[in-house]
Amino acid sequence: MNPITVTMIGAPGSGKTTYLYAMFTELARGVDAYGIYDRDRDSELELLEGWRALAEEGEVPEATDENPRFHEFVVQHGEYTAAVLSWSDFRGGALFSRSDQHSDVVRLQERLLASDSIHLVLDGAKLASDPSGSSPRLRAELGVERMSTFVRSAVEARVQQRLPLPSVVVLITKADRIVNAANDEGVPHEQRMGEVVEAVIDLLPVLRRSGLTTMVCPVQVGWFGAAQGRVDPTRVDTQRLHQPILFTVRHRYVVERYQQQAALAELDAAISSDKAELAALDNRLLAGRRRRELRDAVDDAERRRSAATHAGDTADYWTSILTTSIDGDVPIFHQGRRVDGGGGV
């Protein structure tokens, strides 16, 4: 399977970089049987050192500059490679900038068109103060209207090119802020988190589009409250950081299986047609050249059929492994309706 192209976008200060540092480091250490590494060892070192600075010194990462960050993540299960993620992280300001003023805006738009998975990052600290997302100011600060247009444009472009639709992950960062706000109001935090998750679908109505599958995943790196610039490293407590990665890889294998099934159906039809023509030619004289062409075509189709069968079986295997690894309480939606997972944290 080809590398999975992943693009992550979110408003300034939403926590994209902090999530990336924490997620990579956690998987680098190993979660269950899963591991990760970056093919660019210098980039890998930056990720690990960035998380160490927060986890040991309390230093919050600086915002991404106008140069997007690219990574080639290799996700492993045991000793086997499950997938390669071609990952990009764009600065939050790219959501709100004009393409004639900032070069990364054009790159973001182009990247989204080529993405197999789009990760939208919403600041949970802002949702903690308005769980329904009803405030126009909140929607503007989250950047949800701009995210929706970007996703809609990317989806329609892929439809026109007859490419599979991307998966979508909505990362709700700083989930501890939502829990704390619920506790302060005397509301069960599971209930409040469920309300926030449901509100996300209303905030991003593009997620109801036919064919789109979305994971809405609250994540946190610690119980930091409203601390800014510097946090208490003793309060580090990571939760659900690797779940979006597993979902992204699983979804791509599901798509791969559908593609191989379609390829098998076409190959079977071609093989059947060519064999039928061969059978008819056996009773005709002076048809040797056409028989050779048909036999070569059948041999080639059967080789491709064998490869498609193997690819489909591989997709089935990884889909099964990854499905058992995704937490049942992380909600997954198809066309805006919950199809998997449950509510709560």
C-alpha positions as CSV (number, residue, x, y, z in Angstrom):
1,M,0.0,0.0,0.0
2,N,1.2,3.5,-0.8
3,P,2.0,6.0,2.0
4,I,-1.0,7.5,3.5
5,T,-1.0,11.3,3.0
6,V,-2.2,13.1,6.2
7,T,-2.7,16.8,6.6
8,M,-3.3,18.5,10.0
9,I,-4.8,21.9,10.3
10,G,-6.2,24.0,13.1
11,A,-6.4,27.5,14.4
12,P,-3.4,29.2,16.1
13,G,-2.9,27.9,19.6
14,S,-5.2,24.9,19.2
15,G,-2.4,22.5,20.3
16,K,-1.4,20.9,17.0
17,T,2.4,20.9,17.7
18,T,2.0,19.8,21.3
19,Y,-0.2,16.9,20.2
20,L,2.3,15.9,17.5
21,Y,5.2,15.9,20.0
22,A,3.3,13.9,22.6
23,M,1.7,11.5,20.1
24,F,5.0,10.7,18.4
25,T,6.9,10.2,21.7
26,E,4.3,8.0,23.2
27,L,4.2,5.7,20.1
28,A,8.0,5.8,19.9
29,R,8.1,4.3,23.4
30,G,5.5,1.8,22.4
31,V,1.7,1.5,23.0
32,D,0.6,-2.1,23.3
33,A,2.3,-3.7,20.2
34,Y,2.4,-0.4,18.2
35,G,5.5,1.7,17.6
36,I,6.6,4.5,15.3
37,Y,9.7,6.2,13.9
38,D,10.4,9.1,11.5
39,R,12.5,8.3,8.4
40,D,14.0,11.8,8.8
41,R,16.1,11.3,11.9
42,D,16.7,15.0,12.4
43,S,13.0,15.6,12.3
44,E,12.5,12.7,14.7
45,L,15.0,14.3,17.1
46,E,13.1,17.6,17.0
47,L,9.8,15.8,18.0
48,L,11.4,13.9,20.9
49,E,13.3,16.9,22.2
50,G,10.1,19.1,21.9
51,W,8.2,16.7,24.1
52,R,11.1,16.3,26.6
53,A,11.2,20.0,27.0
54,L,7.5,20.0,28.0
55,A,7.5,16.8,30.0
56,E,10.6,17.7,32.0
57,E,10.8,21.5,32.0
58,G,7.2,22.5,31.3
59,E,8.1,24.4,28.1
60,V,5.2,24.7,25.8
61,P,6.2,24.4,22.1
62,E,6.3,27.5,19.9
63,A,3.8,27.9,17.1
64,T,4.5,26.4,13.7
65,D,6.1,29.0,11.4
66,E,5.2,29.7,7.7
67,N,7.2,26.7,6.6
68,P,5.0,23.6,7.0
69,R,6.5,20.6,8.8
70,F,6.6,17.3,7.0
71,H,7.3,13.9,8.4
72,E,7.4,10.3,7.1
73,F,6.1,8.3,10.0
74,V,6.5,4.5,9.8
75,V,3.8,2.9,12.0
76,Q,4.7,-0.6,13.2
77,H,2.8,-3.4,14.9
78,G,5.3,-5.8,16.5
79,E,8.1,-6.3,14.0
80,Y,5.9,-5.5,11.0
81,T,5.2,-2.2,9.2
82,A,1.5,-1.4,9.3
83,A,1.7,1.8,7.2
84,V,3.7,4.8,6.3
85,L,2.2,8.2,7.0
86,S,3.3,11.1,4.9
87,W,2.3,13.8,7.5
88,S,2.2,17.6,7.2
89,D,1.5,20.2,9.9
90,F,0.6,23.7,8.7
91,R,0.6,26.8,10.9
92,G,-2.7,27.8,12.4
93,G,-2.6,31.2,10.5
94,A,-2.8,29.4,7.2
95,L,-6.5,28.9,7.9
96,F,-7.1,32.6,8.0
97,S,-4.5,33.9,5.4
98,R,-4.9,34.9,1.8
99,S,-3.0,32.9,-0.8
100,D,-1.5,36.0,-2.4
101,Q,0.0,37.0,0.9
102,H,1.4,33.7,2.4
103,S,3.0,30.9,0.4
104,D,1.9,28.2,2.7
105,V,-1.8,28.8,2.0
106,V,-1.4,27.6,-1.6
107,R,0.6,24.6,-0.4
108,L,-2.1,23.8,2.1
109,Q,-4.8,23.8,-0.5
110,E,-2.8,21.6,-2.8
111,R,-1.9,19.2,0.0
112,L,-5.5,18.8,1.0
113,L,-6.5,17.8,-2.5
114,A,-3.9,14.9,-2.3
115,S,-4.8,13.9,1.3
116,D,-6.0,10.4,2.3
117,S,-6.8,11.7,5.7
118,I,-7.5,15.2,7.1
119,H,-7.0,16.0,10.8
120,L,-8.9,19.0,12.0
121,V,-7.7,20.3,15.4
122,L,-10.3,22.1,17.7
123,D,-9.2,23.8,20.9
124,G,-11.0,22.1,23.7
125,A,-10.3,25.0,26.0
126,K,-12.6,27.2,23.9
127,L,-15.2,24.4,23.7
128,A,-15.1,24.1,27.5
129,S,-16.6,27.6,27.8
130,D,-19.3,27.0,25.1
131,P,-19.9,23.2,24.7
132,S,-22.7,23.7,22.2
133,G,-20.5,25.9,19.9
134,S,-23.4,28.3,19.5
135,S,-21.4,31.5,19.7
136,P,-20.4,33.0,16.3
137,R,-17.2,34.3,17.9
138,L,-16.3,30.8,19.1
139,R,-16.8,29.4,15.6
140,A,-14.6,32.1,14.2
141,E,-11.9,31.4,16.7
142,L,-12.0,27.7,16.1
143,G,-11.9,28.3,12.3
144,V,-14.6,25.8,11.7
145,E,-16.1,27.6,8.7
146,R,-12.8,27.8,7.0
147,M,-12.1,24.1,7.8
148,S,-15.4,23.1,6.3
149,T,-14.7,24.9,3.1
150,F,-11.3,23.4,2.8
151,V,-12.6,19.9,3.4
152,R,-15.5,20.4,1.1
153,S,-13.2,21.6,-1.7
154,A,-10.9,18.6,-1.2
155,V,-13.7,16.1,-1.2
156,E,-15.3,17.4,-4.4
157,A,-12.0,17.5,-6.2
158,R,-11.4,13.8,-5.2
159,V,-14.9,12.9,-6.4
160,Q,-14.2,14.5,-9.8
161,Q,-10.9,12.6,-10.0
162,R,-12.7,9.4,-9.0
163,L,-10.4,9.0,-6.0
164,P,-11.5,7.6,-2.6
165,L,-12.8,10.1,-0.1
166,P,-10.4,11.0,2.7
167,S,-11.1,10.0,6.3
168,V,-11.5,12.8,8.7
169,V,-10.2,13.0,12.3
170,V,-11.5,15.8,14.6
171,L,-9.0,16.2,17.4
172,I,-10.4,17.9,20.4
173,T,-7.3,19.0,22.2
174,K,-7.0,20.1,25.9
175,A,-9.8,17.7,26.9
176,D,-8.8,18.3,30.6
177,R,-10.2,21.8,30.3
178,I,-13.6,20.3,29.3
179,V,-13.5,17.9,32.2
180,N,-12.6,20.7,34.7
181,A,-15.3,23.0,33.4
182,A,-17.9,20.2,33.8
183,N,-16.8,19.4,37.3
184,D,-17.0,23.1,38.2
185,E,-20.6,23.2,37.0
186,G,-21.5,19.9,38.7
187,V,-22.1,18.2,35.4
188,P,-20.8,14.6,34.9
189,H,-17.8,15.0,32.7
190,E,-18.8,12.0,30.6
191,Q,-22.1,13.8,29.8
192,R,-20.3,17.0,29.0
193,M,-17.8,15.3,26.7
194,G,-20.6,13.6,24.9
195,E,-22.3,16.9,24.3
196,V,-19.1,18.4,22.9
197,V,-18.6,15.5,20.6
198,E,-22.2,15.8,19.2
199,A,-21.7,19.6,18.8
200,V,-18.7,19.0,16.6
201,I,-21.0,17.5,13.9
202,D,-23.1,20.7,14.0
203,L,-19.9,22.9,14.0
204,L,-18.6,21.0,10.9
205,P,-21.7,20.1,8.9
206,V,-19.5,18.9,6.0
207,L,-19.0,15.8,8.1
208,R,-22.5,14.8,7.1
209,R,-21.5,14.5,3.5
210,S,-22.2,11.2,1.8
211,G,-19.3,8.8,2.1
212,L,-17.3,10.6,4.8
213,T,-16.1,8.7,7.9
214,T,-14.9,10.7,10.9
215,M,-13.4,10.0,14.2
216,V,-14.0,12.6,16.9
217,C,-11.3,12.1,19.5
218,P,-10.8,14.2,22.6
219,V,-7.1,14.1,23.6
220,Q,-5.0,15.6,26.3
221,V,-1.4,15.7,27.3
222,G,-1.9,16.7,30.9
223,W,-4.0,18.4,33.6
224,F,-2.6,21.8,32.9
225,G,-5.7,23.9,33.3
226,A,-5.4,27.5,31.9
227,A,-1.6,27.6,32.2
228,Q,0.1,29.2,29.2
229,G,3.7,29.4,28.1
230,R,4.8,27.1,30.9
231,V,3.1,24.2,32.5
232,D,3.7,21.9,35.5
233,P,5.4,18.9,34.1
234,T,4.3,16.8,37.1
235,R,0.8,17.1,35.7
236,V,1.5,15.3,32.4
237,D,-1.1,12.7,31.7
238,T,-1.6,11.7,28.1
239,Q,-4.8,10.2,26.9
240,R,-5.9,8.6,23.6
241,L,-3.1,10.2,21.6
242,H,-2.5,7.2,19.4
243,Q,-6.2,6.5,18.6
244,P,-6.4,8.9,15.6
245,I,-3.3,7.2,14.1
246,L,-4.9,3.7,14.3
247,F,-8.2,5.0,12.9
248,T,-6.4,6.7,9.9
249,V,-4.5,3.5,9.0
250,R,-7.5,1.3,9.5
251,H,-9.7,3.5,7.2
252,R,-7.1,3.4,4.5
253,Y,-7.0,-0.4,4.6
254,V,-10.8,-0.5,4.4
255,V,-10.6,1.6,1.3
256,E,-7.8,-0.6,0.0
257,R,-10.0,-3.7,0.4
258,Y,-12.8,-2.1,-1.6
259,Q,-10.4,-1.1,-4.3
260,Q,-9.0,-4.6,-4.6
261,Q,-12.5,-6.1,-4.7
262,A,-13.4,-3.8,-7.6
263,A,-10.1,-4.7,-9.4
264,L,-10.8,-8.4,-8.9
265,A,-14.3,-8.0,-10.4
266,E,-12.9,-6.3,-13.5
267,L,-10.1,-8.8,-13.9
268,D,-12.5,-11.8,-13.5
269,A,-14.7,-10.3,-16.2
270,A,-11.7,-9.8,-18.5
271,I,-10.4,-13.3,-18.0
272,S,-13.8,-14.8,-18.6
273,S,-14.3,-12.8,-21.8
274,D,-10.8,-13.7,-23.1
275,K,-11.2,-17.4,-22.3
276,A,-14.5,-17.4,-24.1
277,E,-13.0,-15.9,-27.2
278,L,-10.1,-18.4,-27.0
279,A,-12.5,-21.3,-26.9
280,A,-14.3,-20.0,-30.0
281,L,-11.0,-19.5,-31.8
282,D,-9.9,-23.1,-31.2
283,N,-12.4,-24.1,-33.9
284,R,-11.0,-21.6,-36.4
285,L,-8.1,-21.8,-38.8
286,L,-5.5,-19.0,-39.2
287,A,-6.2,-17.5,-35.8
288,G,-2.8,-18.3,-34.2
289,R,-1.8,-14.7,-33.7
290,R,-5.0,-13.8,-31.9
291,R,-4.8,-16.9,-29.8
292,R,-1.3,-15.9,-28.6
293,E,-2.5,-12.4,-27.8
294,L,-5.4,-13.7,-25.8
295,R,-3.3,-16.2,-23.9
296,D,-0.8,-13.5,-23.0
297,A,-3.7,-11.3,-21.9
298,V,-5.1,-14.0,-19.7
299,D,-1.7,-14.8,-18.2
300,D,-1.2,-11.1,-17.4
301,A,-4.7,-10.7,-15.9
302,E,-4.2,-13.8,-13.7
303,R,-0.9,-12.4,-12.4
304,R,-2.6,-9.2,-11.6
305,R,-5.5,-11.1,-10.0
306,S,-3.1,-12.9,-7.8
307,A,-1.5,-9.6,-6.7
308,A,-4.9,-8.0,-6.0
309,T,-6.0,-11.1,-4.0
310,H,-2.8,-10.8,-1.9
311,A,-3.3,-7.0,-1.4
312,G,-7.0,-7.6,-0.4
313,D,-6.0,-10.3,2.1
314,T,-3.3,-8.0,3.6
315,A,-5.9,-5.2,3.9
316,D,-8.3,-7.7,5.7
317,Y,-5.6,-8.7,8.1
318,W,-4.6,-5.2,9.1
319,T,-8.2,-4.0,9.3
320,S,-8.9,-6.8,11.8
321,I,-5.8,-6.0,13.9
322,L,-6.5,-2.3,14.0
323,T,-10.2,-2.7,14.7
324,T,-9.5,-4.5,17.9
325,S,-7.0,-1.8,18.9
326,I,-9.3,1.2,18.6
327,D,-11.0,2.1,21.9
328,G,-14.7,1.5,21.9
329,D,-15.4,4.8,23.7
330,V,-13.9,6.9,20.9
331,P,-16.9,7.8,18.7
332,I,-16.8,7.2,14.9
333,F,-19.3,8.8,12.6
334,H,-20.3,7.9,9.0
335,Q,-22.1,10.7,7.2
336,G,-22.7,12.4,10.5
337,R,-24.2,9.5,12.3
338,R,-22.4,7.5,15.0
339,V,-21.6,4.0,13.8
340,D,-18.9,2.9,16.3
341,G,-17.6,3.8,19.7
342,G,-19.6,5.2,22.5
343,G,-19.9,8.4,24.5
344,G,-17.8,9.8,27.3
345,V,-14.1,9.9,28.0
